[in-house]
């Protein structure tokens, strides 16, 4: 469930997931600016900003966690092209 809150930095109204921990109200744009310091964002900065701002739904958080677990699992698997049988 989402509720409308005002960003503590820019006063923009935005929808925040009420299940998000923490009482700080910071919108996505301000969270991204805070993370990157005005530099070009990296791939993970977008998801981190959505989590920080509370603008990510519970389903989206669950999907992100599943995706990250899948990536972790895949990186732990042996590469089939790297076999000890090669001469």
Biopython code that builds the backbone (N, CA, C, O; Angstrom):
import numpy as np
from Bio.PDB.StructureBuilder import StructureBuilder

atoms = [
    (1, "UNK", "N", (0.841, -1.170, 0.000)),
    (1, "UNK", "CA", (0.000, 0.000, 0.000)),
    (1, "UNK", "C", (0.890, 1.237, 0.000)),
    (1, "UNK", "O", (1.921, 1.275, 0.671)),
    (2, "UNK", "N", (0.489, 2.221, -0.741)),
    (2, "UNK", "CA", (1.245, 3.455, -0.863)),
    (2, "UNK", "C", (0.486, 4.609, -0.227)),
    (2, "UNK", "O", (-0.743, 4.605, -0.152)),
    (3, "UNK", "N", (1.247, 5.593, 0.229)),
    (3, "UNK", "CA", (0.637, 6.822, 0.728)),
    (3, "UNK", "C", (1.418, 7.992, 0.147)),
    (3, "UNK", "O", (2.596, 7.865, -0.189)),
    (4, "UNK", "N", (0.750, 9.120, 0.036)),
    (4, "UNK", "CA", (1.401, 10.304, -0.500)),
    (4, "UNK", "C", (2.176, 11.010, 0.605)),
    (4, "UNK", "O", (1.633, 11.285, 1.675)),
    (5, "UNK", "N", (3.446, 11.301, 0.340)),
    (5, "UNK", "CA", (4.303, 12.001, 1.300)),
    (5, "UNK", "C", (5.048, 13.111, 0.563)),
    (5, "UNK", "O", (5.068, 13.153, -0.668)),
    (6, "UNK", "N", (5.646, 13.990, 1.320)),
    (6, "UNK", "CA", (6.424, 15.084, 0.765)),
    (6, "UNK", "C", (7.908, 14.798, 0.982)),
    (6, "UNK", "O", (8.323, 14.439, 2.084)),
    (7, "UNK", "N", (8.701, 14.960, -0.075)),
    (7, "UNK", "CA", (10.143, 14.744, 0.011)),
    (7, "UNK", "C", (10.748, 15.751, 0.985)),
    (7, "UNK", "O", (10.441, 16.942, 0.930)),
    (8, "UNK", "N", (11.602, 15.266, 1.866)),
    (8, "UNK", "CA", (12.246, 16.121, 2.846)),
    (8, "UNK", "C", (13.297, 17.045, 2.257)),
    (8, "UNK", "O", (13.733, 17.987, 2.918)),
    (9, "UNK", "N", (13.711, 16.787, 1.014)),
    (9, "UNK", "CA", (14.728, 17.632, 0.380)),
    (9, "UNK", "C", (14.126, 18.650, -0.582)),
    (9, "UNK", "O", (14.452, 19.835, -0.521)),
    (10, "UNK", "N", (13.237, 18.182, -1.480)),
    (10, "UNK", "CA", (12.711, 19.079, -2.524)),
    (10, "UNK", "C", (11.229, 19.410, -2.339)),
    (10, "UNK", "O", (10.684, 20.209, -3.100)),
    (11, "UNK", "N", (10.572, 18.817, -1.349)),
    (11, "UNK", "CA", (9.161, 19.015, -1.032)),
    (11, "UNK", "C", (8.192, 18.505, -2.107)),
    (11, "UNK", "O", (6.996, 18.790, -2.048)),
    (12, "UNK", "N", (8.703, 17.755, -3.083)),
    (12, "UNK", "CA", (7.841, 17.153, -4.102)),
    (12, "UNK", "C", (6.971, 16.092, -3.443)),
    (12, "UNK", "O", (7.450, 15.340, -2.594)),
    (13, "UNK", "N", (5.710, 16.023, -3.821)),
    (13, "UNK", "CA", (4.819, 14.965, -3.340)),
    (13, "UNK", "C", (5.060, 13.717, -4.175)),
    (13, "UNK", "O", (5.183, 13.786, -5.398)),
    (14, "UNK", "N", (5.126, 12.572, -3.497)),
    (14, "UNK", "CA", (5.297, 11.305, -4.198)),
    (14, "UNK", "C", (4.637, 10.195, -3.397)),
    (14, "UNK", "O", (4.320, 10.363, -2.219)),
    (15, "UNK", "N", (4.436, 9.059, -4.051)),
    (15, "UNK", "CA", (3.814, 7.894, -3.437)),
    (15, "UNK", "C", (4.890, 7.016, -2.821)),
    (15, "UNK", "O", (5.826, 6.603, -3.505)),
    (16, "UNK", "N", (4.759, 6.729, -1.523)),
    (16, "UNK", "CA", (5.738, 5.909, -0.804)),
    (16, "UNK", "C", (5.065, 4.644, -0.296)),
    (16, "UNK", "O", (3.948, 4.688, 0.220)),
    (17, "UNK", "N", (5.749, 3.522, -0.445)),
    (17, "UNK", "CA", (5.265, 2.241, 0.061)),
    (17, "UNK", "C", (5.274, 2.302, 1.592)),
    (17, "UNK", "O", (6.316, 2.560, 2.193)),
    (18, "UNK", "N", (4.140, 2.072, 2.214)),
    (18, "UNK", "CA", (4.058, 2.178, 3.674)),
    (18, "UNK", "C", (4.807, 1.051, 4.370)),
    (18, "UNK", "O", (5.077, 1.142, 5.568)),
    (19, "UNK", "N", (5.147, -0.009, 3.646)),
    (19, "UNK", "CA", (5.891, -1.126, 4.219)),
    (19, "UNK", "C", (7.390, -0.848, 4.283)),
    (19, "UNK", "O", (8.135, -1.609, 4.901)),
    (20, "UNK", "N", (7.838, 0.238, 3.648)),
    (20, "UNK", "CA", (9.258, 0.578, 3.640)),
    (20, "UNK", "C", (9.705, 0.991, 5.028)),
    (20, "UNK", "O", (9.057, 1.801, 5.690)),
    (21, "UNK", "N", (10.818, 0.423, 5.458)),
    (21, "UNK", "CA", (11.348, 0.762, 6.780)),
    (21, "UNK", "C", (11.987, 2.137, 6.744)),
    (21, "UNK", "O", (12.475, 2.579, 5.704)),
    (22, "UNK", "N", (11.980, 2.801, 7.871)),
    (22, "UNK", "CA", (12.583, 4.124, 7.966)),
    (22, "UNK", "C", (11.539, 5.208, 7.792)),
    (22, "UNK", "O", (10.580, 5.051, 7.037)),
    (23, "UNK", "N", (11.728, 6.266, 8.471)),
    (23, "UNK", "CA", (10.760, 7.352, 8.433)),
    (23, "UNK", "C", (11.208, 8.512, 7.552)),
    (23, "UNK", "O", (10.481, 9.495, 7.410)),
    (24, "UNK", "N", (12.396, 8.411, 6.958)),
    (24, "UNK", "CA", (12.885, 9.473, 6.096)),
    (24, "UNK", "C", (12.084, 9.496, 4.811)),
    (24, "UNK", "O", (11.850, 8.456, 4.196)),
    (25, "UNK", "N", (11.667, 10.672, 4.412)),
    (25, "UNK", "CA", (10.950, 10.827, 3.149)),
    (25, "UNK", "C", (11.877, 11.507, 2.152)),
    (25, "UNK", "O", (12.160, 12.700, 2.256)),
    (26, "UNK", "N", (12.346, 10.720, 1.180)),
    (26, "UNK", "CA", (13.200, 11.246, 0.124)),
    (26, "UNK", "C", (12.720, 10.641, -1.193)),
    (26, "UNK", "O", (12.620, 9.421, -1.326)),
    (27, "UNK", "N", (12.424, 11.501, -2.159)),
    (27, "UNK", "CA", (11.887, 11.020, -3.435)),
    (27, "UNK", "C", (12.977, 10.321, -4.253)),
    (27, "UNK", "O", (14.162, 10.409, -3.933)),
    (28, "UNK", "N", (12.563, 9.642, -5.290)),
    (28, "UNK", "CA", (13.485, 8.901, -6.154)),
    (28, "UNK", "C", (14.587, 9.809, -6.705)),
    (28, "UNK", "O", (15.767, 9.460, -6.653)),
    (29, "UNK", "N", (14.197, 10.975, -7.231)),
    (29, "UNK", "CA", (15.180, 11.879, -7.844)),
    (29, "UNK", "C", (16.230, 12.334, -6.828)),
    (29, "UNK", "O", (17.423, 12.346, -7.135)),
    (30, "UNK", "N", (15.798, 12.706, -5.632)),
    (30, "UNK", "CA", (16.743, 13.151, -4.604)),
    (30, "UNK", "C", (17.599, 11.994, -4.100)),
    (30, "UNK", "O", (18.775, 12.183, -3.788)),
    (31, "UNK", "N", (17.016, 10.794, -4.018)),
    (31, "UNK", "CA", (17.792, 9.614, -3.604)),
    (31, "UNK", "C", (18.870, 9.298, -4.636)),
    (31, "UNK", "O", (20.004, 8.984, -4.277)),
    (32, "UNK", "N", (18.516, 9.381, -5.919)),
    (32, "UNK", "CA", (19.490, 9.118, -6.975)),
    (32, "UNK", "C", (20.598, 10.167, -6.947)),
    (32, "UNK", "O", (21.775, 9.833, -7.086)),
    (33, "UNK", "N", (20.229, 11.414, -6.771)),
    (33, "UNK", "CA", (21.220, 12.492, -6.680)),
    (33, "UNK", "C", (22.151, 12.268, -5.486)),
    (33, "UNK", "O", (23.360, 12.478, -5.582)),
    (34, "UNK", "N", (21.575, 11.843, -4.366)),
    (34, "UNK", "CA", (22.358, 11.589, -3.164)),
    (34, "UNK", "C", (23.349, 10.437, -3.375)),
    (34, "UNK", "O", (24.494, 10.507, -2.930)),
    (35, "UNK", "N", (22.902, 9.394, -4.047)),
    (35, "UNK", "CA", (23.761, 8.226, -4.307)),
    (35, "UNK", "C", (24.897, 8.538, -5.270)),
    (35, "UNK", "O", (26.027, 8.092, -5.073)),
    (36, "UNK", "N", (24.598, 9.296, -6.300)),
    (36, "UNK", "CA", (25.577, 9.507, -7.364)),
    (36, "UNK", "C", (26.395, 10.775, -7.189)),
    (36, "UNK", "O", (27.428, 10.939, -7.838)),
    (37, "UNK", "N", (25.954, 11.664, -6.330)),
    (37, "UNK", "CA", (26.667, 12.929, -6.166)),
    (37, "UNK", "C", (26.699, 13.743, -7.444)),
    (37, "UNK", "O", (27.634, 14.512, -7.673)),
    (38, "UNK", "N", (25.684, 13.579, -8.277)),
    (38, "UNK", "CA", (25.606, 14.320, -9.531)),
    (38, "UNK", "C", (26.351, 13.675, -10.681)),
    (38, "UNK", "O", (26.316, 14.186, -11.801)),
    (39, "UNK", "N", (27.020, 12.574, -10.433)),
    (39, "UNK", "CA", (27.745, 11.848, -11.484)),
    (39, "UNK", "C", (26.777, 10.928, -12.230)),
    (39, "UNK", "O", (25.613, 10.790, -11.855)),
    (40, "UNK", "N", (27.275, 10.314, -13.273)),
    (40, "UNK", "CA", (26.445, 9.365, -14.015)),
    (40, "UNK", "C", (26.121, 8.172, -13.131)),
    (40, "UNK", "O", (27.017, 7.613, -12.499)),
    (41, "UNK", "N", (24.847, 7.772, -13.075)),
    (41, "UNK", "CA", (24.479, 6.627, -12.235)),
    (41, "UNK", "C", (24.988, 5.320, -12.822)),
    (41, "UNK", "O", (25.126, 5.165, -14.036)),
    (42, "UNK", "N", (25.261, 4.392, -11.924)),
    (42, "UNK", "CA", (25.610, 3.040, -12.325)),
    (42, "UNK", "C", (24.345, 2.193, -12.287)),
    (42, "UNK", "O", (23.315, 2.635, -11.777)),
    (43, "UNK", "N", (24.418, 1.001, -12.815)),
    (43, "UNK", "CA", (23.232, 0.149, -12.969)),
    (43, "UNK", "C", (22.460, -0.043, -11.663)),
    (43, "UNK", "O", (21.237, 0.093, -11.651)),
    (44, "UNK", "N", (23.139, -0.351, -10.588)),
    (44, "UNK", "CA", (22.468, -0.618, -9.320)),
    (44, "UNK", "C", (21.892, 0.612, -8.652)),
    (44, "UNK", "O", (21.049, 0.492, -7.763)),
    (45, "UNK", "N", (22.333, 1.800, -9.065)),
    (45, "UNK", "CA", (21.855, 3.036, -8.441)),
    (45, "UNK", "C", (20.361, 3.252, -8.644)),
    (45, "UNK", "O", (19.699, 3.832, -7.782)),
    (46, "UNK", "N", (19.823, 2.796, -9.768)),
    (46, "UNK", "CA", (18.407, 2.997, -10.050)),
    (46, "UNK", "C", (17.536, 2.209, -9.066)),
    (46, "UNK", "O", (16.586, 2.747, -8.499)),
    (47, "UNK", "N", (17.871, 0.933, -8.873)),
    (47, "UNK", "CA", (17.119, 0.119, -7.912)),
    (47, "UNK", "C", (17.329, 0.622, -6.491)),
    (47, "UNK", "O", (16.383, 0.672, -5.704)),
    (48, "UNK", "N", (18.560, 0.995, -6.157)),
    (48, "UNK", "CA", (18.839, 1.505, -4.810)),
    (48, "UNK", "C", (18.025, 2.756, -4.524)),
    (48, "UNK", "O", (17.511, 2.920, -3.418)),
    (49, "UNK", "N", (17.903, 3.634, -5.500)),
    (49, "UNK", "CA", (17.122, 4.863, -5.319)),
    (49, "UNK", "C", (15.643, 4.558, -5.116)),
    (49, "UNK", "O", (14.980, 5.209, -4.309)),
    (50, "UNK", "N", (15.130, 3.584, -5.835)),
    (50, "UNK", "CA", (13.718, 3.209, -5.668)),
    (50, "UNK", "C", (13.485, 2.604, -4.292)),
    (50, "UNK", "O", (12.446, 2.842, -3.675)),
    (51, "UNK", "N", (14.447, 1.823, -3.806)),
    (51, "UNK", "CA", (14.328, 1.232, -2.476)),
    (51, "UNK", "C", (14.418, 2.325, -1.411)),
    (51, "UNK", "O", (13.601, 2.366, -0.492)),
    (52, "UNK", "N", (15.418, 3.215, -1.536)),
    (52, "UNK", "CA", (15.598, 4.288, -0.562)),
    (52, "UNK", "C", (14.368, 5.189, -0.466)),
    (52, "UNK", "O", (13.973, 5.601, 0.625)),
    (53, "UNK", "N", (13.771, 5.487, -1.609)),
    (53, "UNK", "CA", (12.633, 6.402, -1.631)),
    (53, "UNK", "C", (11.337, 5.732, -1.197)),
    (53, "UNK", "O", (10.374, 6.402, -0.824)),
    (54, "UNK", "N", (11.324, 4.407, -1.250)),
    (54, "UNK", "CA", (10.093, 3.696, -0.919)),
    (54, "UNK", "C", (9.130, 3.631, -2.084)),
    (54, "UNK", "O", (7.967, 3.270, -1.905)),
    (55, "UNK", "N", (9.594, 3.975, -3.275)),
    (55, "UNK", "CA", (8.722, 3.970, -4.450)),
    (55, "UNK", "C", (8.642, 2.606, -5.125)),
    (55, "UNK", "O", (7.956, 2.456, -6.135)),
    (56, "UNK", "N", (9.336, 1.610, -4.577)),
    (56, "UNK", "CA", (9.292, 0.257, -5.125)),
    (56, "UNK", "C", (8.214, -0.535, -4.387)),
    (56, "UNK", "O", (8.166, -0.540, -3.157)),
    (57, "UNK", "N", (7.356, -1.198, -5.147)),
    (57, "UNK", "CA", (6.288, -1.985, -4.532)),
    (57, "UNK", "C", (6.858, -3.260, -3.916)),
    (57, "UNK", "O", (7.995, -3.643, -4.193)),
    (58, "UNK", "N", (6.060, -3.905, -3.083)),
    (58, "UNK", "CA", (6.481, -5.163, -2.470)),
    (58, "UNK", "C", (6.764, -6.216, -3.532)),
    (58, "UNK", "O", (7.742, -6.956, -3.425)),
    (59, "UNK", "N", (5.918, -6.289, -4.555)),
    (59, "UNK", "CA", (6.143, -7.251, -5.640)),
    (59, "UNK", "C", (7.444, -6.954, -6.375)),
    (59, "UNK", "O", (8.203, -7.874, -6.683)),
    (60, "UNK", "N", (7.709, -5.688, -6.659)),
    (60, "UNK", "CA", (8.941, -5.330, -7.355)),
    (60, "UNK", "C", (10.171, -5.670, -6.514)),
    (60, "UNK", "O", (11.186, -6.112, -7.051)),
    (61, "UNK", "N", (10.086, -5.467, -5.215)),
    (61, "UNK", "CA", (11.200, -5.831, -4.329)),
    (61, "UNK", "C", (11.435, -7.337, -4.349)),
    (61, "UNK", "O", (12.577, -7.795, -4.385)),
    (62, "UNK", "N", (10.354, -8.095, -4.325)),
    (62, "UNK", "CA", (10.458, -9.553, -4.357)),
    (62, "UNK", "C", (11.074, -10.012, -5.689)),
    (62, "UNK", "O", (11.943, -10.884, -5.703)),
    (63, "UNK", "N", (10.621, -9.423, -6.803)),
    (63, "UNK", "CA", (11.176, -9.787, -8.113)),
    (63, "UNK", "C", (12.654, -9.436, -8.202)),
    (63, "UNK", "O", (13.449, -10.208, -8.738)),
    (64, "UNK", "N", (13.022, -8.272, -7.677)),
    (64, "UNK", "CA", (14.432, -7.870, -7.685)),
    (64, "UNK", "C", (15.272, -8.849, -6.870)),
    (64, "UNK", "O", (16.354, -9.249, -7.300)),
    (65, "UNK", "N", (14.777, -9.232, -5.700)),
    (65, "UNK", "CA", (15.507, -10.187, -4.858)),
    (65, "UNK", "C", (15.672, -11.525, -5.583)),
    (65, "UNK", "O", (16.740, -12.134, -5.521)),
    (66, "UNK", "N", (14.628, -11.984, -6.267)),
    (66, "UNK", "CA", (14.713, -13.234, -7.024)),
    (66, "UNK", "C", (15.742, -13.118, -8.148)),
    (66, "UNK", "O", (16.535, -14.032, -8.370)),
    (67, "UNK", "N", (15.721, -11.989, -8.851)),
    (67, "UNK", "CA", (16.690, -11.782, -9.930)),
    (67, "UNK", "C", (18.117, -11.791, -9.398)),
    (67, "UNK", "O", (19.000, -12.407, -9.995)),
    (68, "UNK", "N", (18.345, -11.115, -8.287)),
    (68, "UNK", "CA", (19.692, -11.052, -7.711)),
    (68, "UNK", "C", (20.153, -12.424, -7.222)),
    (68, "UNK", "O", (21.324, -12.775, -7.370)),
    (69, "UNK", "N", (19.231, -13.206, -6.637)),
    (69, "UNK", "CA", (19.578, -14.568, -6.222)),
    (69, "UNK", "C", (19.942, -15.424, -7.431)),
    (69, "UNK", "O", (20.876, -16.224, -7.368)),
    (70, "UNK", "N", (19.211, -15.258, -8.526)),
    (70, "UNK", "CA", (19.499, -16.024, -9.747)),
    (70, "UNK", "C", (20.875, -15.682, -10.293)),
    (70, "UNK", "O", (21.614, -16.563, -10.732)),
    (71, "UNK", "N", (21.216, -14.403, -10.266)),
    (71, "UNK", "CA", (22.536, -13.989, -10.742)),
    (71, "UNK", "C", (23.619, -14.565, -9.849)),
    (71, "UNK", "O", (24.629, -15.069, -10.341)),
    (72, "UNK", "N", (23.416, -14.494, -8.530)),
    (72, "UNK", "CA", (24.395, -15.066, -7.599)),
    (72, "UNK", "C", (24.568, -16.561, -7.840)),
    (72, "UNK", "O", (25.690, -17.067, -7.860)),
    (73, "UNK", "N", (23.461, -17.258, -8.022)),
    (73, "UNK", "CA", (23.510, -18.701, -8.258)),
    (73, "UNK", "C", (24.273, -18.996, -9.542)),
    (73, "UNK", "O", (25.112, -19.896, -9.579)),
    (74, "UNK", "N", (23.979, -18.234, -10.599)),
    (74, "UNK", "CA", (24.606, -18.488, -11.898)),
    (74, "UNK", "C", (26.109, -18.241, -11.852)),
    (74, "UNK", "O", (26.871, -18.947, -12.512)),
    (75, "UNK", "N", (26.538, -17.257, -11.086)),
    (75, "UNK", "CA", (27.967, -16.968, -11.030)),
    (75, "UNK", "C", (28.730, -18.032, -10.243)),
    (75, "UNK", "O", (29.951, -18.128, -10.365)),
    (76, "UNK", "N", (28.040, -18.820, -9.449)),
    (76, "UNK", "CA", (28.688, -19.879, -8.666)),
    (76, "UNK", "C", (28.774, -21.198, -9.430)),
    (76, "UNK", "O", (29.425, -22.139, -8.976)),
    (77, "UNK", "N", (28.128, -21.268, -10.573)),
    (77, "UNK", "CA", (28.124, -22.502, -11.346)),
    (77, "UNK", "C", (29.400, -22.589, -12.174)),
    (77, "UNK", "O", (29.891, -21.576, -12.671)),
    (78, "UNK", "N", (29.940, -23.803, -12.324)),
    (78, "UNK", "CA", (31.149, -23.965, -13.143)),
    (78, "UNK", "C", (30.835, -23.667, -14.610)),
    (78, "UNK", "O", (29.743, -23.961, -15.094)),
    (79, "UNK", "N", (31.792, -23.091, -15.295)),
    (79, "UNK", "CA", (31.655, -22.793, -16.714)),
    (79, "UNK", "C", (31.847, -24.084, -17.492)),
    (79, "UNK", "O", (32.905, -24.703, -17.378)),
    (80, "UNK", "N", (30.863, -24.518, -18.282)),
    (80, "UNK", "CA", (30.994, -25.790, -19.010)),
    (80, "UNK", "C", (32.123, -25.767, -20.038)),
    (80, "UNK", "O", (32.602, -26.827, -20.442)),
    (81, "UNK", "N", (32.551, -24.598, -20.463)),
    (81, "UNK", "CA", (33.649, -24.500, -21.430)),
    (81, "UNK", "C", (35.008, -24.656, -20.759)),
    (81, "UNK", "O", (36.010, -24.893, -21.433)),
    (82, "UNK", "N", (35.049, -24.526, -19.436)),
    (82, "UNK", "CA", (36.313, -24.662, -18.691)),
    (82, "UNK", "C", (36.386, -26.058, -18.070)),
    (82, "UNK", "O", (36.126, -26.233, -16.880)),
    (83, "UNK", "N", (36.740, -27.036, -18.883)),
    (83, "UNK", "CA", (36.869, -28.387, -18.336)),
    (83, "UNK", "C", (38.332, -28.764, -18.226)),
    (83, "UNK", "O", (39.174, -28.236, -18.952)),
    (84, "UNK", "N", (38.626, -29.657, -17.335)),
    (84, "UNK", "CA", (39.996, -30.121, -17.132)),
    (84, "UNK", "C", (40.428, -31.100, -18.219)),
    (84, "UNK", "O", (41.593, -31.489, -18.293)),
    (85, "UNK", "N", (39.476, -31.489, -19.055)),
    (85, "UNK", "CA", (39.755, -32.477, -20.107)),
    (85, "UNK", "C", (40.451, -31.878, -21.310)),
    (85, "UNK", "O", (40.899, -32.613, -22.190)),
    (86, "UNK", "N", (40.555, -30.554, -21.369)),
    (86, "UNK", "CA", (41.155, -29.926, -22.535)),
    (86, "UNK", "C", (42.667, -30.203, -22.567)),
    (86, "UNK", "O", (43.346, -30.191, -21.540)),
    (87, "UNK", "N", (43.158, -30.449, -23.771)),
    (87, "UNK", "CA", (44.578, -30.744, -23.913)),
    (87, "UNK", "C", (45.288, -29.601, -24.569)),
    (87, "UNK", "O", (46.500, -29.664, -24.776)),
]
sb = StructureBuilder()
sb.init_structure("model")
sb.init_model(0)
sb.init_chain("A")
sb.init_seg("    ")
for serial, (resi, resn, name, xyz) in enumerate(atoms, 1):
    if name == "N":
        sb.init_residue(resn, " ", resi, " ")
    sb.init_atom(name, np.array(xyz, "f"), 0.0, 1.0, " ", f" {name:<3s}", serial, name[0])
structure = sb.get_structure()
